Amino acid sequence: MAVFLQSVVSGVLVGGVYALIGIGLTLIFGVMRVINFAHGELLMVGMYLTYYAFTLLGVDPFVSVLLVAPLMFLFGVLLQRAVIQRVLGALPQNQILLTIGVGLILSNAVMLVFTSDYKILSTSYSSGSVMLGGISVSQPLFFSFLITAAVTAALYAFLIKTDIGQAIRATAQDREAAQLMGVNVGRIGLLAFGLGTALAGTAGALVSPTYYIFPQVGSAFTLKAFVVVVLGGMGSIIGATVGGLVIGTVESLAASYFSSGIKEIFVYLLFLFVLLVKPSGLLGKSRM
């Protein structure tokens, strides 16, 4: 029983970060209807920013969120304005090819500048643990979950309580109706892409103490983000949150009871089962 509880708690903590990655992706898709295959590479950029903020400036990885998030927001706005905007309304395959190209450019540019060497961000608490009800939990995972919960709660409050947030939700639900009601859908799309990029960068900062940092690390997170989003329901922020927690828990249980080398198999089996039973995802009908 202790192993089961330990696995569930660890899985929920990891799943919180997965959820944050998925929320950024589903926010962009919900508002802009753009499938962003460069999402993992944006997370990778956030990891590098965090690494160099720590090694050059001595900024703690979790504190660096305050630096990384706004920088990534600005980067996302520039990227949307310069590149993504050109394929809005285009065929989905054109959008996919463009975002894959953006991801390749980002990973190769980082490899050219920083080489492909693996980097490790080691802090004083990297190997530490905290006790939660008699269960030992990794300190980096615990801190990253707390920050993820705070960021997610702030995002929910922003979307529900503010006029801009309501405009984002209205655009995601019905773009044409929102435009007829006076919403500047162009600016909302720009803001949504910036927010999605900032969330990817924030997730990168949060996982940097527990993952190797290298230029191709983003591809694994892109795949993970799509599984989270599709499992929860495309365009649903609540669905992405649930999807992230479910996948994190399944991974942790599979690693504990079988092998960490095959934990991904259980995730994809669950993914296929949910799609067979409910093709729209767990919460596919709900939208933000």
Disulfide bonds with the S-S distance in Angstrom:
none
